[in-house]
Amino acid sequence: MTEHNVFVFGSFTEDETKSLQSSPNENSVQLMFGTLDAETLRSVGFNNIPTEITKKPQPSKLVKKDSTKEVVYKNGNVHDSNSPSFSNGIKEHKQKNEEPTESVVPGSLDQSTQVEALEVKDIENSIISPPVIPYTTATELLPRGLINSGNLCFLNATLQALLACSPFVNLLQELRTRKIPEIGYPTLHAFVEFISGFDMPPGRRSKKEDEFVLETGKPLRPVMFESVLNNFSPDMPNSFSGRPSFFRQEDAQEFLSFVMHQMHDELLKFEGQISVVNGGKVSLVSSVSDEDDESWETVGPKNKTAITRKQSFIPSKLSEIFGGQLRSVVKARGNKASATIEPFLLLHLNICPEPVHTIKDALHLFSAPETLEGYRASSAGKAELVSASKSVKILELPEIIILHLMRFSYGSQGSTKLLKPVYFPLHLILNRELLVSPTTEGRKYELVATITHHGREPSKGHYTCDILHSSGKWLRYDDASVINIPTNKVLHDQAYVLFYKQQ
């Protein structure tokens, strides 16, 4: 390469552009981003730069910190991270074919925001459009509290816990690049709008790896979920303008299950995998039907056979993250074992029995054989009562496994809460006794989020969420409040929902 090709990104007047183009040639290629003063330009070979260039800096290049407004830096300018123009999707440009030697002069932009430049063969007397900055990665979300406008802590805690699951955030970031209509896809649309408010501005990143400085954004009011809430509890006025505090407290686990099933249905519909099924909804767990479900005979451990049925289920991008499969086997005296394979998004763990004191105890109880009372089996054309048992094991593990500790019960006496202490670890190993395949080794999971209900009554109390930050530190989200907490505060004994990520 014999010519001095300079790529200058920023805003310049006509006189400034002519001065730049008239600079002498050298044997190098240089890229410049943002606002550059005359001294900087001369240092890289521009000797005919008028001093007037530095007298009045471009207004669009001046960046002021504003503690009440979240900003992102795009091509040297300041943009509101909540603006529609920013959240519509950004495409990343990449070099192709040649890889010329480049020296980068960052100017006023943080180096972490520099992107690859497009290859331009004929650069003389041409205007180069600045490249666009891609979305921040899932591990760089800006911590922000959520405003509670009245008994909505169950919503806030659930949303924060989901944001601690990086594969789920990656899915939302992908959906941001696609136009999700609100009509027909209220849950997807709400989550896409929601995640756009958590982009980490480059200037807010911590510079020292060995020092953690918690920087948070202004608390966000999650008004985009109003229609989702109206679908979840249509008998309740869910306006974010003010929800009276005397309204009942909803169940965070029930809301989590609801939004996940809604997202599953909407993702299948959006991808065109279904048209209209059951009024436009596809249940994650369909009912067993001898006519619709596939049945076959399988050979299990010790060459024991079972008639196996698999429930019909269409996977989605959401079920690829949180979805697993259970295999339940019913054994009845005088009959061949019957097995059913069904999908799950959450594992519901019974913690009421006296022997259950830890998550390991609850999982052991989950997979232990259970005696079935009043089981009738067909024999010689007659249905008769026989002794039978049922056992459940995990056939397929998800990337994120959600454990629901069943603290709430509902009966003739109303709803009650179980205050029993149950301990859980930071690292969970699902051993072979839980899994179908006897040759499968234990799977390791890391705790990434917890949801806790505070209070003695299910219809009252308060929800908070603890999440594992990308720095390795733990943060507690209590509606609008976000604080750093030690690990021993995370490992309490009253957790309600646990999120573990496979290592």
ZITADA-V980071 format. One line per field, one symbol per residue. phi: phi as a letter, one per 40 degrees, with the letter a starting at -180 (. if undefined). A space follows every 50 residues. Layout:
phi: ???
This chain:
phi: .bbcbbcbbibbcccccccccccccacabbbbbgcbcccccccbhccbcc cccccbccdcccbbcbcbacbbbbfgbbbccccdcccchbbccbcbgcbc cbbbbcgcccccccbccccbcbbcfbbccccbcccccccbcccacbcbch fbcccccccccccccdcccdcccccccbcccccgbccccccccccccbcc cdcccccbccbcbcbbccdbccccccccccccbccbcbcccibdcccccc cccccdcccccccdcccccccgcbbbbfggbbccbcccbcccccbacbbb dfgcbacbbbccabcbcccccbcbbbbbbbbbdgbcdbbbbbcabbbcbc bcddccbbcccccccdccdbcccgcbbcafgbcbcbcabbbbbccbcccb bbbbcccbbbaccgcbbccccbcbccbbbcccccbcccccccbcbbcbab bbbbhcbccbgabbbbbccccgcbbbbbfccbbcbcccccccbbcbbbbb bcc
